[in-house]
């Protein structure tokens, strides 16, 4: 739960919830197959994905924006720090980044999403799943770069400490 599953990382690049299904039927694509990493409509989900035992997430619409129920997503990924909302008395988190959308004042004066600067309630750090995914991936890349730099420094230090071990010409 600490990293980012591949299906979650890929969800934002290719998936548009509530658009027409890829099969050009009139039903909205509101299901996400984590095995195939695509959004599908209800018909395709039942026929091609659920029947094969694939894990399916359902996106709900809240104020015209795709959201996941917390109870569904928290089983497969850590939602800590993501701003929670409620629709039909169920806690949800928004799927996509909200930054760039006009917002009318911050409820506590200064809390903002760490990724897109959208105004949120403290103690939340992110406005959406997408923003947390971006932040986690960025931290992973920073740690990789830091580890690589540390290894280079150690190698340079080792090379400098033992000149007698170097091959002679």
C-alpha positions in Angstrom: 0.0 0.0 0.0 3.0 2.4 0.3 4.0 2.5 -3.4 1.7 3.1 -6.3 0.2 0.0 -8.0 0.8 0.1 -11.8 -3.0 0.0 -12.5 -3.4 3.1 -10.4 -0.5 4.9 -12.0 -1.9 4.2 -15.5 -5.5 5.1 -14.6 -4.9 8.8 -15.1 -3.2 8.6 -18.4 -5.8 6.6 -20.3 -9.0 6.7 -18.5 -11.9 9.2 -18.8 -14.7 8.2 -16.5 -18.2 8.8 -17.7 -17.2 9.2 -21.4 -18.6 6.8 -23.9 -17.4 3.3 -23.7 -14.5 2.3 -26.0 -17.0 -0.1 -27.8 -19.0 3.0 -28.9 -22.1 2.0 -27.0 -24.2 4.7 -25.5 -23.4 3.7 -21.9 -20.9 5.7 -19.8 -17.6 4.1 -18.8 -17.9 4.3 -15.1 -16.0 1.1 -14.1 -12.2 0.6 -14.0 -10.7 -2.8 -14.5 -7.5 -3.0 -12.5 -6.3 -6.0 -14.4 -6.8 -4.6 -17.9 -6.2 -1.0 -16.8 -9.1 0.5 -18.7 -12.5 2.1 -18.1 -15.5 0.2 -19.3 -19.3 0.5 -19.3 -21.6 -1.8 -17.4 -22.1 -4.3 -20.3 -18.4 -4.7 -21.0 -17.6 -4.9 -17.3 -20.0 -7.8 -16.8 -19.1 -9.6 -20.0 -15.4 -9.2 -20.3 -14.0 -8.4 -16.9 -16.1 -9.4 -13.9 -16.8 -12.8 -15.3 -13.0 -13.4 -15.5 -12.5 -12.5 -11.9 -10.9 -9.1 -12.5 -11.0 -6.5 -9.8 -13.4 -3.7 -10.7 -13.7 -0.2 -9.1 -16.8 1.8 -9.6 -16.5 5.6 -10.2 -19.4 7.7 -8.9 -20.3 11.2 -10.1 -20.2 14.0 -7.6 -20.8 17.5 -8.8 -20.0 16.2 -12.3 -16.6 14.8 -11.2 -15.5 11.2 -10.9 -15.0 9.9 -7.4 -14.4 6.6 -5.6 -16.0 5.4 -2.4 -13.4 5.3 0.3 -14.5 1.8 1.4 -13.7 0.5 -2.1 -10.4 2.1 -2.7 -8.8 1.9 0.8 -8.7 -1.8 0.5 -6.1 -1.6 -2.3 -4.3 1.7 -1.6 -3.5 4.1 1.3 -5.8 7.1 1.1 -4.2 9.0 4.0 -3.9 12.7 3.4 -6.5 12.9 0.6 -9.4 15.3 1.2 -12.6 13.3 1.8 -16.1 14.4 0.8 -19.5 12.8 1.3 -22.2 11.9 -1.3 -25.3 10.1 -0.3 -23.9 9.7 3.2 -20.9 7.8 1.9 -17.3 9.1 2.2 -15.6 9.6 -1.2 -12.3 10.9 -2.7 -12.1 12.6 -6.0 -10.2 10.7 -8.8 -8.7 13.5 -10.7 -6.7 16.6 -9.8 -8.9 19.6 -9.0 -6.3 22.4 -9.4 -7.1 25.0 -12.0 -10.8 24.9 -11.0 -12.1 28.2 -9.6 -12.6 27.9 -5.9 -14.3 30.5 -3.6 -12.0 31.0 -0.7 -10.2 28.5 1.5 -12.2 27.2 4.5 -9.2 27.6 6.8 -7.4 30.4 5.0 -4.3 28.6 3.7 -4.5 24.8 3.3 -3.7 23.8 -0.3 -3.1 20.6 -2.2 0.6 19.8 -2.2 0.5 18.9 -5.8 -1.9 21.3 -7.6 -2.4 24.1 -5.0 -6.2 23.5 -4.9 -7.7 24.8 -1.7 -8.6 22.0 0.7 -9.4 21.5 4.4 -6.6 20.9 6.8 -5.2 18.4 7.8 -5.5 17.0 4.2 -2.5 17.2 1.9 -4.1 16.3 -1.4 -7.4 17.2 -3.2 -7.6 13.9 -5.1 -6.2 10.4 -5.7 -4.3 11.7 -8.8 -2.5 14.3 -6.8 -1.4 11.9 -4.1 -0.2 9.4 -6.8 1.8 12.2 -8.4 3.4 13.1 -5.1 4.2 9.5 -4.1 5.8 8.9 -7.6 7.8 12.1 -7.3 9.1 11.0 -3.8 10.0 7.6 -5.2 12.0 9.2 -8.0 13.7 11.6 -5.5 14.7 8.7 -3.3 16.1 6.8 -6.3 18.1 9.8 -7.4 19.3 10.4 -3.8 20.4 6.7 -3.5 22.2 6.9 -6.9 24.0 10.1 -5.9 25.0 8.5 -2.5 26.4 5.5 -4.3 28.4 7.7 -6.7 29.8 9.7 -3.7 30.8 6.4 -2.0 32.4 5.1 -5.1 34.3 8.4 -5.6 35.4 8.3 -1.9 36.5 4.7 -2.2 38.5 5.4 -5.4 40.2 8.3 -3.7 41.1 6.4 -0.5 43.0 3.5 -2.1 45.2 4.7 -4.9 47.6 1.7 -4.4 44.8 -0.7 -5.3 44.4 0.9 -8.8 45.9 -1.1 -11.7 49.3 0.1 -12.7 50.2 1.0 -16.3 
